[in-house]
Amino acid sequence: MKNKGKEEIFAEEALVHSVVIYRVALRMIRNREDAEELVQETFLQAWKSFDKYEPGTNCRAWLCQILFNKVLSLRRRFAKSKYLHDADEFTLLNVAATDIISEHLTDATIIAAIDKLPDYFRSVILLTDVYDFKYKEVTKILQIPTGTVMSRLSRARTELRKTLAGFAAENGRIQPRTESFTQNANAF
């Protein structure tokens, strides 16, 4: 059996994750064109650094780590820029989208709730709950301690619970939660 070349190994190990990497980029950036560009930059960097990748390990996690580094670099560059060329574009990119509320909880509602989370919560919940990375892998991808991953995940889930409970209450799916203390005080 002949040895596989770099191109063939890269295709088998890395390129098979292009859809997942694009989805993660789109969730983090919220702009299709920028997400596509980030994915291209991610795979270009992966190709250049592929000699450092150990075949057979978790290539998806390695690619996500490269992607998150690219996202951080992009945000740093944006934060350092003193002037905005198009304030309307900035507003459109940074205002939370409001979806039409349907009668039932939909995937779009859940995605919108995730999108409303701060970046540091959203990245952890996406990697753990959506893309099924283990805490140790998320720790490596985001380069934060495992305790921080667990804490952020807990807080992200709590925020999602609150947001989705609010949605359900607004749409008559559940009764709004009242303070039990006032109910108990009135009972006496």
C-alpha positions as CSV (number, residue, x, y, z in Angstrom):
1,M,0.0,0.0,0.0
2,K,1.5,3.3,-1.0
3,N,1.9,6.2,1.5
4,K,-0.6,9.0,1.3
5,G,0.6,12.4,0.4
6,K,-0.1,15.6,2.3
7,E,-3.0,16.6,0.0
8,E,-4.8,13.3,0.5
9,I,-4.4,13.3,4.3
10,F,-5.5,16.9,4.4
11,A,-8.6,16.1,2.4
12,E,-9.4,13.1,4.6
13,E,-8.7,14.7,8.0
14,A,-9.4,18.4,7.5
15,L,-11.6,19.2,4.5
16,V,-14.4,16.9,5.7
17,H,-15.0,19.4,8.5
18,S,-15.5,22.4,6.2
19,V,-19.3,22.6,6.8
20,V,-19.0,22.4,10.6
21,I,-16.2,25.1,10.5
22,Y,-18.4,27.3,8.4
23,R,-21.4,26.9,10.7
24,V,-19.3,27.8,13.8
25,A,-17.8,30.8,11.9
26,L,-21.3,32.0,10.9
27,R,-22.6,31.7,14.4
28,M,-19.7,33.6,15.8
29,I,-19.5,36.4,13.1
30,R,-23.2,36.5,12.0
31,N,-22.2,37.6,8.5
32,R,-22.0,35.1,5.6
33,E,-19.3,36.8,3.6
34,D,-17.0,37.3,6.7
35,A,-17.7,33.7,7.8
36,E,-16.7,32.4,4.3
37,E,-13.6,34.5,4.4
38,L,-12.7,33.2,7.9
39,V,-13.2,29.6,6.8
40,Q,-10.9,30.2,3.9
41,E,-8.3,31.8,6.2
42,T,-8.7,28.9,8.6
43,F,-8.1,26.2,6.0
44,L,-5.2,28.2,4.5
45,Q,-3.6,28.4,8.0
46,A,-4.4,24.7,8.6
47,W,-2.7,23.8,5.3
48,K,0.4,25.9,6.1
49,S,0.6,24.3,9.6
50,F,-0.5,20.8,8.6
51,D,3.0,19.4,9.3
52,K,2.3,20.3,13.0
53,Y,-1.0,18.3,13.0
54,E,-0.8,14.8,14.2
55,P,-3.0,12.5,11.9
56,G,-5.6,10.5,13.8
57,T,-6.2,13.2,16.5
58,N,-9.3,15.4,16.6
59,C,-8.8,17.5,13.5
60,R,-12.2,19.2,14.0
61,A,-11.0,20.6,17.4
62,W,-7.7,21.7,15.8
63,L,-9.5,23.5,13.0
64,C,-11.9,25.2,15.6
65,Q,-8.9,26.4,17.5
66,I,-7.5,28.0,14.4
67,L,-10.9,29.5,13.6
68,F,-11.3,31.0,17.1
69,N,-7.8,32.5,16.9
70,K,-8.8,34.1,13.5
71,V,-12.0,35.4,15.0
72,L,-10.1,36.9,18.0
73,S,-7.7,38.6,15.6
74,L,-10.5,40.0,13.5
75,R,-12.2,41.4,16.6
76,R,-8.9,42.9,17.8
77,R,-8.4,44.6,14.5
78,F,-11.9,45.9,14.5
79,A,-11.6,47.2,18.1
80,K,-8.3,49.0,17.2
81,S,-9.8,50.8,14.2
82,K,-10.6,54.3,15.3
83,Y,-12.9,55.2,12.5
84,L,-15.9,53.4,11.0
85,H,-16.3,53.9,7.3
86,D,-20.0,53.0,7.3
87,A,-21.9,53.5,10.5
88,D,-25.0,52.0,9.1
89,E,-23.2,48.8,8.3
90,F,-21.8,48.7,11.8
91,T,-25.3,49.1,13.2
92,L,-26.7,46.4,11.1
93,L,-23.9,44.0,12.1
94,N,-24.2,44.7,15.8
95,V,-28.0,45.0,16.4
96,A,-29.6,41.8,17.6
97,A,-32.0,40.5,15.1
98,T,-35.6,40.1,16.2
99,D,-37.4,37.2,14.7
100,I,-41.2,37.1,14.3
101,I,-42.4,35.1,17.3
102,S,-44.4,32.1,16.3
103,E,-46.9,30.2,18.3
104,H,-44.4,27.5,19.0
105,L,-40.8,27.4,20.1
106,T,-38.8,26.9,16.9
107,D,-35.2,26.3,16.0
108,A,-35.0,29.9,14.9
109,T,-36.1,31.0,18.3
110,I,-33.4,28.9,20.0
111,I,-30.8,30.1,17.6
112,A,-31.8,33.7,18.2
113,A,-31.6,33.1,22.0
114,I,-28.1,31.7,21.5
115,D,-27.1,34.7,19.3
116,K,-28.1,37.1,22.0
117,L,-25.6,35.6,24.4
118,P,-22.3,37.4,24.9
119,D,-19.5,36.0,22.7
120,Y,-17.7,34.3,25.6
121,F,-20.9,32.4,26.6
122,R,-22.0,31.7,23.0
123,S,-18.7,30.2,21.9
124,V,-18.7,27.7,24.9
125,I,-22.3,26.7,24.4
126,L,-21.9,26.2,20.7
127,L,-18.8,24.1,21.1
128,T,-20.2,21.9,23.9
129,D,-23.9,21.6,23.3
130,V,-24.2,22.1,19.5
131,Y,-20.9,20.6,18.2
132,D,-20.4,18.1,21.1
133,F,-16.8,18.9,22.0
134,K,-15.7,17.7,25.4
135,Y,-14.7,20.2,28.1
136,K,-11.0,19.4,27.6
137,E,-11.3,20.1,23.8
138,V,-13.1,23.4,24.4
139,T,-10.4,24.3,26.9
140,K,-7.8,23.8,24.2
141,I,-9.8,25.5,21.5
142,L,-10.6,28.6,23.5
143,Q,-7.4,28.5,25.5
144,I,-9.2,29.0,28.8
145,P,-9.2,26.8,32.0
146,T,-11.6,23.9,32.3
147,G,-13.3,25.6,35.3
148,T,-13.9,28.7,33.2
149,V,-15.5,26.5,30.4
150,M,-17.8,24.8,33.0
151,S,-18.7,28.2,34.6
152,R,-19.4,29.9,31.3
153,L,-21.4,26.9,30.1
154,S,-23.5,26.9,33.3
155,R,-24.2,30.7,33.0
156,A,-24.9,30.4,29.3
157,R,-27.5,27.6,29.9
158,T,-29.1,29.7,32.7
159,E,-29.4,32.7,30.4
160,L,-30.9,30.6,27.6
161,R,-33.3,29.1,30.1
162,K,-34.4,32.6,31.2
163,T,-34.7,33.9,27.6
164,L,-36.7,30.9,26.4
165,A,-38.9,30.9,29.5
166,G,-39.6,34.6,28.7
167,F,-40.6,33.6,25.2
168,A,-42.9,30.9,26.4
169,A,-44.5,33.2,28.9
170,E,-45.0,35.9,26.3
171,N,-46.7,33.4,24.0
172,G,-48.9,31.8,26.6
173,R,-47.1,28.6,26.7
174,I,-46.3,28.8,30.5
175,Q,-47.5,31.0,33.2
176,P,-45.1,33.8,34.1
177,R,-43.2,32.9,37.3
178,T,-44.2,34.9,40.3
179,E,-42.3,35.3,43.5
180,S,-43.1,32.5,45.9
181,F,-42.2,34.8,48.9
182,T,-45.1,37.2,48.1
183,Q,-47.5,34.3,47.6
184,N,-46.4,32.7,50.9
185,A,-46.7,36.1,52.7
186,N,-50.2,36.6,51.5
187,A,-51.2,33.1,52.7
188,F,-50.8,34.2,56.3
